[in-house]
Amino acid sequence: MERWQKEIDYFIQQQVMPSVPPRYVKTLQRNRPNVVAAIEQQVVAATTLTKPFAQFSDDFTPAEFELFCAQVLRQSGWDARVTKGSRDQGVDVVAAMGGLRVVIQCKLYTGPVGNKAVQEVSAGRAYENAHFGVVVANSRYTASAVALAKTNRILLLHHRDLPNLHGIIEQWAASPTA
């Protein structure tokens, strides 16, 4: 609950307060319990309307693919969240488990995934101070993306690999070429 309260406080400071005209700030502060209750009500409504994905679909939008990847990670024991669409610094999902922090770039492509995704998640790993960077796709990767990923210590995975991410990271980190 403490983390949830911090999240609500952050939301109010970053999203609600900037949109409130200055003359209403004191009114908002006086009515904070009602504001918090309204936010919680909206969150409950949104989460009950959003059904979890049963499985991957070729009809996913890129945003749905990101949500799907985060959901698979949560089902596998990770604390995973999708980042905001803009200013994400090349990171679509941030996941943590047992002190391990991973940033993920999700690519829903019909063709092979190239260098740009590797560059984005490399920058995102540094920005988010994460231990590992991962590109997850529904497709294959170009040879140049594979080479760039190797030199930047980025994992290139298929979405079917996500349930085993922790084991893949452990094995990869223990290998002499990692």
Secondary structure as the mmCIF struct_conf table of DSSP 4:
data_model
#
loop_
_struct_conf.conf_type_id
_struct_conf.id
_struct_conf.beg_label_comp_id
_struct_conf.beg_label_asym_id
_struct_conf.beg_label_seq_id
_struct_conf.end_label_comp_id
_struct_conf.end_label_asym_id
_struct_conf.end_label_seq_id
HELX_RH_AL_P HELX_RH_AL_P1 GLU A 2 PHE A 11
HELX_RH_PI_P HELX_RH_PI_P1 ILE A 12 VAL A 16
HELX_RH_3T_P HELX_RH_3T_P1 MET A 17 SER A 19
BEND BEND1 VAL A 20 VAL A 20
HELX_RH_3T_P HELX_RH_3T_P2 PRO A 22 TYR A 24
HELX_RH_AL_P HELX_RH_AL_P2 VAL A 25 ARG A 30
TURN_TY1_P TURN_TY1_P1 ASN A 31 ASN A 31
HELX_RH_AL_P HELX_RH_AL_P3 ARG A 32 LEU A 49
BEND BEND2 THR A 50 THR A 50
HELX_LH_PP_P HELX_LH_PP_P1 LYS A 51 PHE A 53
BEND BEND3 ALA A 54 GLN A 55
TURN_TY1_P TURN_TY1_P2 ASP A 58 ASP A 59
HELX_RH_AL_P HELX_RH_AL_P4 PRO A 62 GLN A 75
TURN_TY1_P TURN_TY1_P3 SER A 76 GLY A 77
STRN STRN1 ASP A 79 VAL A 82
HELX_LH_PP_P HELX_LH_PP_P2 THR A 83 LYS A 84
BEND BEND4 GLY A 85 ARG A 87
TURN_TY1_P TURN_TY1_P4 GLN A 89 GLY A 90
BEND BEND5 ASP A 92 ASP A 92
STRN STRN2 VAL A 93 MET A 97
TURN_TY1_P TURN_TY1_P5 GLY A 98 GLY A 99
STRN STRN3 LEU A 100 LYS A 107
BEND BEND6 THR A 110 GLY A 111
STRN STRN4 VAL A 113 VAL A 113
HELX_RH_AL_P HELX_RH_AL_P5 ASN A 115 GLU A 128
TURN_TY1_P TURN_TY1_P6 ASN A 129 ASN A 129
BEND BEND7 HIS A 131 HIS A 131
STRN STRN5 PHE A 132 ALA A 137
BEND BEND8 ASN A 138 SER A 139
STRN STRN6 TYR A 141 TYR A 141
HELX_RH_AL_P HELX_RH_AL_P6 ALA A 143 THR A 151
TURN_TY1_P TURN_TY1_P7 ASN A 152 ARG A 153
STRN STRN7 ILE A 154 HIS A 158
HELX_RH_3T_P HELX_RH_3T_P3 HIS A 159 ASN A 164
HELX_RH_AL_P HELX_RH_AL_P7 LEU A 165 ALA A 174
BEND BEND9 SER A 175 SER A 175
TURN_TY1_P TURN_TY1_P8 PRO A 176 THR A 177
#
